[in-house]
């Protein structure tokens, strides 16, 4: 019982039409202008227009009203005020400023790992666009990841899986991570990750996305070390990244407590392997010309650059 999945991410973007077009091509269905649905998770991305990119809200699903009471109590215990009504509890992380909204939502069907011999030739040689199954994780940049993680671990009741590139990887249940914090000069969306059905869909989807737009390519194809998922990262027009991912590792977990970080364990590398090589900070978020671009170091440490400050 408790928080079990990401429901929706609400973003503000300055180039609304271009960003909408990107996510339509990425494979999300635009149910209404700016509202995008995955194949299984429902309406999981909301884009609003604004003069600069920002993260407005993250929605999280819980099992029962009693879980909302539990989260409200947890937040109060760490000194965070929460608004509780009949359907939800809302609170803002005091460090990043991001608003979290928890509400009762049904669990998604168990996906389970694929089995050898299940892949059909017509699935391998695709004729239709890739359609992501669900939103798997959200990565936020913020100025104090250690301060912000208290809100998610002690307030929302998430669990710590690993540290990678200076950031805590936190989960609700059997996904290796659902929310990640990485060092940044101010709060920003680093990337969203969308689960697909196979590594072949990652390759097909990524290839289609860059065929006419090579500038979208950021990093991949590769495989992460911490969560063992395959990945391909693409740059969206608002400066963040969208990741196709697939993993058959996490679904083999016997229960929600399968992967607690060992005390004193060192950080894992960002990737077990990847092509092309991880060089020149390919996962540094960019920004439209009218606003400064944040600078992130791939290893998590500050660079010698002067960080732009939020006005």
ZAMARGU-4260 file (C-alpha; in steps of 0.2 Angstrom, whole numbers, plus 5000, padded with zeros to 4 digits):
<rodrens>
0) 5000/5000/5000 | 5006/5018/4997 | 5013/5028/4982 | 5015/5017/4967 | 5017/5027/4951
5) 5019/5043/4942 | 5003/5049/4935 | 5007/5066/4926 | 5020/5079/4924 | 5015/5097/4921
10) 5027/5108/4912 | 5028/5126/4906 | 5037/5128/4889 | 5041/5144/4879 | 5039/5135/4862
15) 5023/5126/4865 | 5019/5122/4847 | 5036/5115/4843 | 5037/5105/4859 | 5019/5098/4856
20) 5025/5092/4839 | 5040/5084/4846 | 5030/5073/4858 | 5017/5068/4845 | 5032/5062/4835
25) 5039/5054/4850 | 5024/5043/4851 | 5013/5051/4864 | 4994/5053/4859 | 4988/5071/4861
30) 4971/5069/4869 | 4968/5088/4869 | 4980/5102/4865 | 4995/5101/4876 | 4989/5085/4885
35) 4998/5069/4880 | 4994/5051/4884 | 5005/5035/4884 | 4998/5019/4879 | 4995/5012/4896
40) 4997/5026/4909 | 4984/5038/4902 | 4986/5056/4901 | 5004/5059/4908 | 5011/5074/4901
45) 5004/5092/4901 | 5012/5106/4892 | 5007/5124/4896 | 5014/5139/4887 | 5025/5152/4897
50) 5040/5163/4894 | 5052/5151/4901 | 5053/5132/4904 | 5048/5126/4922 | 5042/5111/4931
55) 5024/5115/4938 | 5018/5099/4946 | 5021/5081/4948 | 5006/5070/4951 | 5008/5053/4960
60) 4996/5039/4962 | 4992/5030/4979 | 4982/5015/4983 | 4969/5022/4996 | 4963/5038/5005
65) 4973/5031/5020 | 4989/5033/5010 | 4985/5052/5008 | 4983/5053/5027 | 4999/5045/5029
70) 5009/5056/5017 | 5001/5072/5025 | 5007/5065/5042 | 5024/5062/5035 | 5026/5079/5028
75) 5020/5087/5044 | 5033/5078/5053 | 5047/5085/5043 | 5039/5103/5044 | 5031/5104/5027
80) 5014/5110/5026 | 5002/5101/5015 | 4984/5104/5008 | 4973/5089/5011 | 4955/5088/5003
85) 4944/5074/4999 | 4953/5068/4984 | 4971/5073/4986 | 4986/5080/4996 | 4997/5093/4989
90) 5013/5100/4995 | 5028/5109/4988 | 5046/5103/4990 | 5054/5118/5000 | 5070/5116/4991
95) 5066/5114/4973 | 5049/5122/4974 | 5041/5109/4964 | 5023/5105/4968 | 5018/5087/4971
100) 5000/5081/4971 | 4996/5063/4977 | 4979/5056/4973 | 4971/5039/4973 | 4974/5030/4956
105) 4973/5012/4950 | 4988/5002/4948 | 4994/4998/4930 | 4994/4980/4924 | 5010/4971/4929
110) 5021/4971/4914 | 5033/4957/4918 | 5049/4953/4909 | 5048/4947/4891 | 5052/4928/4888
115) 5064/4921/4875 | 5054/4916/4859 | 5040/4929/4861 | 5046/4941/4849 | 5037/4940/4832
120) 5045/4946/4815 | 5032/4959/4812 | 5036/4966/4829 | 5055/4967/4825 | 5052/4974/4808
125) 5040/4988/4813 | 5028/4997/4802 | 5019/5008/4815 | 5027/5021/4826 | 5033/5017/4843
130) 5020/5021/4857 | 5027/5023/4874 | 5018/5012/4887 | 5020/5024/4902 | 5030/5037/4911
135) 5043/5028/4921 | 5054/5042/4929 | 5057/5061/4930 | 5074/5068/4933 | 5074/5085/4941
140) 5089/5097/4942 | 5090/5107/4959 | 5103/5117/4968 | 5103/5106/4984 | 5099/5087/4980
145) 5103/5082/4998 | 5091/5094/5005 | 5078/5090/4992 | 5078/5071/4994 | 5071/5073/5012
150) 5055/5078/5005 | 5054/5063/4993 | 5061/5050/5005 | 5054/5055/5022 | 5038/5065/5016
155) 5032/5054/5001 | 5039/5038/5008 | 5050/5034/4993 | 5065/5022/4994 | 5083/5026/4990
160) 5090/5014/4976 | 5107/5021/4971 | 5117/5037/4968 | 5123/5041/4951 | 5132/5057/4945
165) 5129/5065/4961 | 5111/5062/4963 | 5099/5051/4973 | 5089/5038/4962 | 5072/5035/4972
170) 5058/5023/4969 | 5040/5020/4974 | 5041/5001/4972 | 5049/4989/4959 | 5055/5002/4946
175) 5073/5005/4950 | 5069/5024/4950 | 5054/5035/4948 | 5061/5052/4953 | 5079/5057/4952
180) 5088/5073/4958 | 5104/5079/4950 | 5114/5094/4954 | 5110/5110/4944 | 5111/5129/4947
185) 5092/5130/4949 | 5077/5119/4947 | 5074/5112/4930 | 5068/5097/4921 | 5082/5087/4916
190) 5073/5073/4907 | 5057/5062/4907 | 5059/5043/4903 | 5046/5033/4894 | 5045/5014/4894
195) 5043/5005/4878 | 5041/4986/4874 | 5059/4981/4869 | 5076/4987/4865 | 5071/4985/4847
200) 5058/4999/4850 | 5071/5010/4857 | 5082/5008/4842 | 5067/5010/4830 | 5060/5025/4839
205) 5076/5034/4841 | 5081/5031/4823 | 5064/5038/4817 | 5066/5053/4829 | 5083/5059/4822
210) 5080/5054/4803 | 5075/5071/4798 | 5081/5080/4814 | 5099/5074/4818 | 5101/5088/4831
215) 5089/5079/4843 | 5101/5065/4846 | 5109/5066/4863 | 5115/5049/4869 | 5112/5031/4865
220) 5109/5018/4861 | 5116/5012/4878 | 5113/5003/4894 | 5113/5010/4912 | 5123/5002/4925
225) 5112/5006/4940 | 5095/5000/4933 | 5101/4990/4919 | 5089/4998/4907 | 5093/5001/4889
230) 5091/5020/4884 | 5091/5033/4870 | 5090/5051/4875 | 5083/5064/4863 | 5083/5083/4865
235) 5066/5091/4865 | 5063/5109/4859 | 5061/5116/4877 | 5078/5111/4882 | 5075/5095/4892
240) 5077/5077/4886 | 5065/5063/4882 | 5071/5045/4885 | 5065/5029/4877 | 5069/5015/4889
245) 5067/4997/4892 | 5072/4985/4906 | 5068/4967/4910 | 5078/4968/4927 | 5066/4978/4938
250) 5051/4967/4934 | 5059/4952/4941 | 5060/4960/4959 | 5050/4949/4971 | 5044/4963/4982
255) 5045/4982/4984 | 5060/4981/4996 | 5072/4972/4983 | 5085/4985/4981 | 5090/4996/4995
260) 5107/5005/4994 | 5121/4997/5004 | 5128/5009/5017 | 5145/5016/5010 | 5142/5009/4993
265) 5151/5019/4979 | 5142/5028/4965 | 5139/5018/4949 | 5144/5024/4932 | 5131/5032/4922
270) 5132/5018/4909 | 5138/5001/4907 | 5141/5004/4889 | 5134/5017/4876 | 5137/5023/4859
275) 5143/5036/4855 | 5155/5038/4869 | 5149/5049/4884 | 5159/5065/4879 | 5156/5084/4879
280) 5142/5083/4891 | 5128/5077/4879 | 5115/5078/4893 | 5117/5096/4897 | 5100/5104/4896
285) 5099/5118/4884 | 5087/5133/4883 | 5079/5144/4870 | 5090/5159/4865 | 5081/5171/4875
290) 5086/5163/4892 | 5102/5157/4899 | 5106/5138/4897 | 5110/5129/4914 | 5126/5119/4914
295) 5127/5102/4922 | 5143/5092/4924 | 5140/5073/4919 | 5149/5067/4935 | 5139/5078/4946
300) 5152/5091/4951 | 5151/5109/4948 | 5161/5116/4932 | 5171/5131/4931 | 5158/5140/4921
305) 5148/5154/4929 | 5130/5148/4932 | 5116/5159/4927 | 5105/5164/4941 | 5086/5164/4942
310) 5079/5182/4941
</rodrens>
